[in-house]
Amino acid sequence: MKKILTKIMAAGLSLAPIAVFAQGTISPLTPSGGVPVANVGALSGLLQTLARFFGTLIMAIAVFMILYAAFKFITAGDNEDSVGQARTMLTYGVIGIVVALIAFSIPSLVASIFGGAVLN
């Protein structure tokens, strides 16, 4: 299980540079020395889209972990080792759902702090 999670994390981290290249060309600074508001809005939209994508991905993985843990509980019988593995997997699944819910709420939290708009 640790190998699978390690591979998923490595794949996710290898996709991180795409967020940088997705911005396109960097526009020059405004005469006042600040960054144009349009670029900040585009970055906000990109971050909201990424948060929704990763939140959905984490939620799907967590649901499958919970279903697999339920299957292991049913098939474990009196084997304490299998019951312990299923209980651990169920705990990680619930933690995954909590993390996914936090990922869904991050865009609105950031928008309320910095005064931006939340995409629906």
N, CA, C and O of each residue as an XYZ file, in Angstrom:
480
protein
N       0.816     -1.184      0.000
C       0.000      0.000      0.000
C       0.866      1.257      0.000
O       0.529      2.254     -0.638
N       2.002      1.198      0.733
C       2.884      2.351      0.786
C       3.505      2.622     -0.581
O       3.731      3.775     -0.948
N       3.779      1.552     -1.334
C       4.364      1.737     -2.665
C       3.380      2.445     -3.588
O       3.774      3.303     -4.378
N       2.108      2.091     -3.492
C       1.091      2.720     -4.337
C       0.954      4.195     -3.985
O       0.918      5.045     -4.874
N       0.877      4.505     -2.688
C       0.756      5.898     -2.269
C       1.992      6.702     -2.665
O       1.885      7.872     -3.032
N       3.174      6.066     -2.591
C       4.396      6.751     -3.005
C       4.369      7.057     -4.488
O       4.780      8.140     -4.904
N       3.889      6.117     -5.294
C       3.811      6.344     -6.735
C       2.794      7.434     -7.072
O       3.027      8.241     -7.971
N       1.669      7.462     -6.356
C       0.658      8.499     -6.591
C       1.219      9.868     -6.229
O       1.018     10.832     -6.967
N       1.918      9.964     -5.106
C       2.502     11.238     -4.703
C       3.583     11.684     -5.694
O       3.672     12.868     -6.017
N       4.405     10.740     -6.181
C       5.448     11.092     -7.146
C       4.831     11.582     -8.450
O       5.339     12.522     -9.061
N       3.739     10.952     -8.881
C       3.070     11.396    -10.104
C       2.476     12.788     -9.908
O       2.556     13.626    -10.806
N       1.894     13.036     -8.767
C       1.323     14.353     -8.497
C       2.379     15.440     -8.450
O       2.172     16.538     -8.969
N       3.520     15.135     -7.824
C       4.594     16.121     -7.759
C       5.255     16.337     -9.111
O       5.756     17.425     -9.392
N       5.259     15.305     -9.949
C       5.861     15.486    -11.270
C       4.986     16.364    -12.162
O       5.476     16.913    -13.149
N       3.710     16.504    -11.836
C       2.824     17.366    -12.608
C       2.838     18.813    -12.122
O       2.215     19.673    -12.746
N       3.528     19.096    -11.034
C       3.555     20.446    -10.472
C       4.119     21.498    -11.438
O       3.591     22.610    -11.461
N       5.156     21.217    -12.236
C       5.651     22.246    -13.153
C       4.641     22.671    -14.207
O       4.773     23.753    -14.779
N       3.645     21.855    -14.475
C       2.632     22.222    -15.462
C       1.901     23.485    -15.022
O       1.511     24.298    -15.860
N       1.713     23.654    -13.716
C       1.031     24.849    -13.220
C       1.820     26.109    -13.554
O       1.232     27.164    -13.790
N       3.137     26.006    -13.577
C       3.962     27.171    -13.903
C       3.861     27.487    -15.385
O       3.726     28.650    -15.763
N       3.926     26.465    -16.228
C       3.889     26.687    -17.661
C       2.489     27.008    -18.166
O       2.336     27.499    -19.284
N       1.481     26.742    -17.372
C       0.109     27.012    -17.797
C      -0.210     28.499    -17.779
O      -1.232     28.913    -18.326
N       0.631     29.300    -17.170
C       0.370     30.729    -17.075
C       0.625     31.448    -18.390
O       0.129     32.558    -18.581
N       1.363     30.865    -19.281
C       1.663     31.523    -20.546
C       2.778     32.534    -20.376
O       3.654     32.357    -19.530
N       2.756     33.585    -21.165
C       3.798     34.592    -21.076
C       3.534     35.519    -19.899
O       2.386     35.784    -19.542
N       4.584     35.993    -19.320
C       4.460     36.908    -18.191
C       4.384     38.317    -18.755
O       5.261     38.747    -19.505
N       3.332     39.025    -18.389
C       3.169     40.387    -18.890
C       4.047     41.338    -18.086
O       4.367     41.060    -16.931
N       4.436     42.452    -18.687
C       5.276     43.403    -17.949
C       4.503     44.028    -16.795
O       3.273     44.002    -16.756
N       5.239     44.574    -15.884
C       4.618     45.224    -14.725
C       3.908     46.503    -15.148
O       4.272     47.129    -16.143
N       2.915     46.873    -14.398
C       2.198     48.118    -14.674
C       3.105     49.301    -14.332
O       4.093     49.124    -13.621
N       2.794     50.492    -14.818
C       3.637     51.654    -14.521
C       3.791     51.933    -13.031
O       4.800     52.493    -12.605
N       2.803     51.548    -12.244
C       2.913     51.800    -10.805
C       3.815     50.790    -10.113
O       4.101     50.920     -8.923
N       4.265     49.779    -10.861
C       5.179     48.795    -10.294
C       4.494     47.542     -9.794
O       5.172     46.636     -9.309
N       3.165     47.451     -9.895
C       2.446     46.280     -9.425
C       2.142     45.311    -10.546
O       2.403     45.596    -11.715
N       1.604     44.194    -10.195
C       1.211     43.186    -11.166
C      -0.212     43.486    -11.609
O      -1.051     43.790    -10.762
N      -0.522     43.413    -12.907
C      -1.888     43.675    -13.358
C      -2.887     42.731    -12.692
O      -2.578     41.567    -12.441
N      -4.071     43.233    -12.411
C      -5.091     42.466    -11.702
C      -5.519     41.248    -12.513
O      -5.871     40.224    -11.927
N      -5.501     41.324    -13.825
C      -5.914     40.198    -14.661
C      -5.039     38.979    -14.414
O      -5.538     37.853    -14.433
N      -3.744     39.177    -14.184
C      -2.856     38.042    -13.929
C      -3.131     37.403    -12.578
O      -3.052     36.183    -12.438
N      -3.453     38.218    -11.586
C      -3.775     37.665    -10.270
C      -5.066     36.858    -10.353
O      -5.177     35.806     -9.724
N      -6.049     37.341    -11.126
C      -7.295     36.595    -11.301
C      -7.077     35.287    -12.021
O      -7.700     34.279    -11.687
N      -6.186     35.293    -13.020
C      -5.892     34.057    -13.746
C      -5.203     33.059    -12.837
O      -5.498     31.865    -12.893
N      -4.295     33.526    -12.003
C      -3.619     32.647    -11.063
C      -4.611     32.091    -10.051
O      -4.553     30.913     -9.698
N      -5.516     32.935     -9.586
C      -6.539     32.489     -8.645
C      -7.418     31.412     -9.271
O      -7.733     30.408     -8.631
N      -7.812     31.626    -10.530
C      -8.627     30.624    -11.220
C      -7.889     29.316    -11.389
O      -8.473     28.243    -11.236
N      -6.591     29.397    -11.709
C      -5.782     28.189    -11.861
C      -5.683     27.437    -10.541
O      -5.827     26.214    -10.510
N      -5.440     28.156     -9.453
C      -5.330     27.506     -8.145
C      -6.659     26.882     -7.723
O      -6.680     25.805     -7.126
N      -7.757     27.552     -8.031
C      -9.065     26.987     -7.695
C      -9.332     25.719     -8.497
O      -9.870     24.748     -7.966
N      -8.959     25.726     -9.764
C      -9.145     24.547    -10.603
C      -8.292     23.385    -10.100
O      -8.760     22.248    -10.040
N      -7.042     23.670     -9.739
C      -6.168     22.624     -9.209
C      -6.697     22.087     -7.882
O      -6.656     20.879     -7.645
N      -7.190     22.965     -7.019
C      -7.729     22.514     -5.728
C      -8.935     21.612     -5.936
O      -9.078     20.595     -5.257
N      -9.809     21.983     -6.880
C     -10.972     21.127     -7.168
C     -10.537     19.786     -7.741
O     -11.092     18.751     -7.371
N      -9.542     19.786     -8.649
C      -9.081     18.540     -9.260
C      -8.483     17.605     -8.213
O      -8.857     16.435     -8.130
N      -7.541     18.133     -7.406
C      -6.903     17.283     -6.407
C      -7.876     16.885     -5.303
O      -7.771     15.784     -4.762
N      -8.815     17.753     -4.961
C      -9.831     17.387     -3.976
C     -10.693     16.233     -4.470
O     -11.007     15.314     -3.714
N     -11.076     16.288     -5.752
C     -11.870     15.211     -6.332
C     -11.068     13.915     -6.401
O     -11.595     12.841     -6.111
N      -9.800     14.013     -6.784
C      -8.940     12.833     -6.868
C      -8.758     12.192     -5.496
O      -8.875     10.974     -5.356
N      -8.475     13.002     -4.493
C      -8.288     12.479     -3.143
C      -9.579     11.860     -2.622
O      -9.553     10.819     -1.965
N     -10.706     12.500     -2.914
C     -11.997     11.967     -2.468
C     -12.266     10.603     -3.108
O     -12.726      9.683     -2.431
N     -11.986     10.468     -4.390
C     -12.213      9.187     -5.070
C     -11.321      8.093     -4.489
O     -11.781      6.976     -4.250
N     -10.061      8.407     -4.264
C      -9.147      7.419     -3.685
C      -9.604      7.037     -2.282
O      -9.553      5.862     -1.919
N     -10.045      8.003     -1.491
C     -10.489      7.726     -0.123
C     -11.732      6.836     -0.114
O     -11.845      5.937      0.719
N     -12.653      7.080     -1.028
C     -13.862      6.252     -1.088
C     -13.497      4.808     -1.456
O     -14.027      3.866     -0.868
N     -12.600      4.637     -2.420
C     -12.176      3.281     -2.773
C     -11.434      2.615     -1.623
O     -11.567      1.408     -1.422
N     -10.657      3.381     -0.868
C      -9.978      2.805      0.300
C     -10.990      2.341      1.344
O     -10.821      1.280      1.945
N     -12.033      3.127      1.559
C     -13.052      2.743      2.537
C     -13.799      1.495      2.070
O     -14.084      0.608      2.874
N     -14.114      1.424      0.786
C     -14.788      0.234      0.266
C     -13.900     -0.999      0.380
O     -14.379     -2.078      0.729
N     -12.612     -0.848      0.088
C     -11.689     -1.979      0.207
C     -11.516     -2.385      1.673
O     -11.404     -3.572      1.980
N     -11.495     -1.397      2.580
C     -11.404     -1.704      4.004
C     -12.643     -2.470      4.469
O     -12.532     -3.397      5.272
N     -13.817     -2.093      3.973
C     -15.040     -2.820      4.324
C     -14.976     -4.254      3.815
O     -15.402     -5.179      4.506
N     -14.443     -4.442      2.605
C     -14.280     -5.791      2.060
C     -13.324     -6.599      2.931
O     -13.569     -7.776      3.197
N     -12.229     -5.969      3.377
C     -11.268     -6.687      4.233
C     -11.884     -7.020      5.590
O     -11.600     -8.075      6.158
N     -12.733     -6.119      6.116
C     -13.424     -6.421      7.372
C     -14.323     -7.639      7.209
O     -14.358     -8.516      8.073
N     -15.049     -7.689      6.100
C     -15.987     -8.793      5.873
C     -15.257    -10.113      5.712
O     -15.698    -11.137      6.232
N     -14.135    -10.095      4.988
C     -13.416    -11.340      4.699
C     -12.372    -11.695      5.756
O     -11.746    -12.750      5.651
N     -12.165    -10.858      6.763
C     -11.107    -11.104      7.744
C     -11.421    -12.280      8.659
O     -10.522    -13.040      9.019
N     -12.671    -12.437      9.034
C     -13.019    -13.504      9.962
C     -12.414    -13.244     11.329
O     -12.587    -12.161     11.888
N     -11.701    -14.232     11.877
C     -11.084    -14.097     13.192
C      -9.616    -13.685     13.112
O      -8.940    -13.629     14.140
N      -9.119    -13.398     11.928
C      -7.724    -13.034     11.748
C      -7.507    -11.585     12.223
O      -7.936    -10.631     11.574
N      -6.834    -11.453     13.364
C      -6.630    -10.132     13.958
C      -5.738     -9.242     13.096
O      -5.895     -8.021     13.093
N      -4.808     -9.844     12.371
C      -3.918     -9.065     11.510
C      -4.698     -8.394     10.379
O      -4.482     -7.220     10.079
N      -5.601     -9.147      9.757
C      -6.416     -8.586      8.679
C      -7.377     -7.523      9.194
O      -7.628     -6.524      8.521
N      -7.913     -7.742     10.390
C      -8.812     -6.753     10.984
C      -8.045     -5.467     11.287
O      -8.563     -4.370     11.079
N      -6.822     -5.599     11.775
C      -5.997     -4.427     12.053
C      -5.656     -3.659     10.785
O      -5.686     -2.428     10.773
N      -5.330     -4.391      9.706
C      -5.047     -3.731      8.431
C      -6.285     -3.011      7.908
O      -6.190     -1.892      7.402
N      -7.436     -3.645      8.027
C      -8.678     -3.021      7.556
C      -9.003     -1.782      8.381
O      -9.446     -0.772      7.833
N      -8.789     -1.848      9.678
C      -9.061     -0.694     10.539
C      -8.124      0.467     10.196
O      -8.553      1.620     10.167
N      -6.851      0.168      9.937
C      -5.895      1.207      9.543
C      -6.290      1.822      8.206
O      -6.233      3.039      8.034
N      -6.692      0.973      7.261
C      -7.096      1.466      5.944
C      -8.356      2.331      6.052
O      -8.477      3.337      5.353
N      -9.273      1.951      6.907
C     -10.481      2.737      7.121
C     -10.139      4.098      7.724
O     -10.721      5.113      7.341
N      -9.205      4.118      8.656
C      -8.764      5.377      9.248
C      -8.152      6.291      8.199
O      -8.459      7.482      8.159
N      -7.282      5.742      7.342
C      -6.668      6.540      6.289
C      -7.704      7.025      5.280
O      -7.576      8.125      4.743
N      -8.713      6.229      5.022
C      -9.776      6.656      4.117
C     -10.559      7.837      4.667
O     -10.886      8.770      3.934
N     -10.857      7.792      5.959
C     -11.582      8.903      6.590
C     -10.702     10.155      6.609
O     -11.190     11.260      6.373
N      -9.422      9.985      6.886
C      -8.499     11.124      6.845
C      -8.441     11.692      5.428
O      -8.374     12.909      5.259
N      -8.463     10.835      4.413
C      -8.471     11.290      3.028
C      -9.709     12.115      2.702
O      -9.616     13.114      1.988
N     -10.854     11.712      3.211
C     -12.077     12.482      2.969
C     -11.986     13.847      3.646
O     -12.416     14.849      3.074
N     -11.436     13.896      4.846
C     -11.272     15.183      5.535
C     -10.323     16.088      4.746
O     -10.588     17.281      4.593
N      -9.217     15.525      4.246
C      -8.270     16.312      3.451
C      -8.936     16.820      2.174
O      -8.710     17.961      1.771
N      -9.752     15.985      1.536
C     -10.449     16.411      0.313
C     -11.433     17.534      0.606
O     -11.549     18.471     -0.184
N     -12.137     17.458      1.715
C     -13.064     18.534      2.077
C     -12.324     19.833      2.366
O     -12.809     20.918      2.046
N     -11.157     19.716      2.970
C     -10.338     20.911      3.203
C      -9.874     21.479      1.871
O      -9.857     22.697      1.691
N      -9.494     20.608      0.928
C      -9.051     21.086     -0.389
C     -10.179     21.810     -1.118
O      -9.923     22.768     -1.848
N     -11.419     21.368     -0.933
C     -12.550     22.055     -1.557
C     -12.814     23.416     -0.915
O     -13.342     24.310     -1.576
N     -12.460     23.591      0.351
C     -12.748     24.852      1.031
C     -11.612     25.862      0.920
O     -11.820     27.038      1.219
N     -10.438     25.452      0.507
C      -9.299     26.365      0.411
C      -9.555     27.523     -0.549
O      -9.235     28.655     -0.188
N     -10.116     27.319     -1.758
C     -10.322     28.465     -2.652
C     -11.202     29.560     -2.057
O     -10.907     30.744     -2.218
N     -12.276     29.179     -1.374
C     -13.130     30.216     -0.795
C     -12.434     30.914      0.372
O     -12.653     32.105      0.593
N     -11.609     30.201      1.113
C     -10.863     30.813      2.201
C      -9.852     31.814      1.660
O      -9.746     32.929      2.170
N      -9.107     31.421      0.627
C      -8.119     32.321      0.029
C      -8.812     33.525     -0.615
O      -8.328     34.652     -0.506
N      -9.935     33.289     -1.281
C     -10.668     34.395     -1.912
C     -11.198     35.371     -0.874
O     -11.207     36.579     -1.114
N     -11.639     34.877      0.268
C     -12.143     35.791      1.290
C     -11.012     36.589      1.939
O     -11.223     37.729      2.355
N      -9.832     36.013      2.029
C      -8.701     36.711      2.624
C      -8.178     37.785      1.672
O      -7.928     38.919      2.080
N      -8.015     37.414      0.391
C      -7.403     38.337     -0.571
C      -8.430     39.111     -1.387
O      -8.047     39.917     -2.235
N      -9.710     38.895     -1.159
C     -10.733     39.667     -1.832
C     -10.966     39.272     -3.275
O     -11.263     40.138     -4.098
N     -10.846     38.022     -3.608
C     -11.077     37.567     -4.973
C     -12.433     36.923     -5.112
O     -13.225     36.901     -4.169
N     -12.696     36.400     -6.289
C     -13.967     35.727     -6.562
C     -13.727     34.223     -6.593
O     -12.672     33.760     -7.027
N     -14.712     33.471     -6.130
C     -14.632     32.026     -6.141
C     -15.346     31.513     -7.374
O     -16.485     31.891     -7.650
N     -14.657     30.633     -8.128
C     -15.281     30.040     -9.309
C     -16.221     28.930     -8.876
O     -15.973     28.244     -7.885
N     -17.288     28.761     -9.616
C     -18.246     27.667     -9.322
C     -18.126     26.590    -10.342
O     -18.841     25.591    -10.271
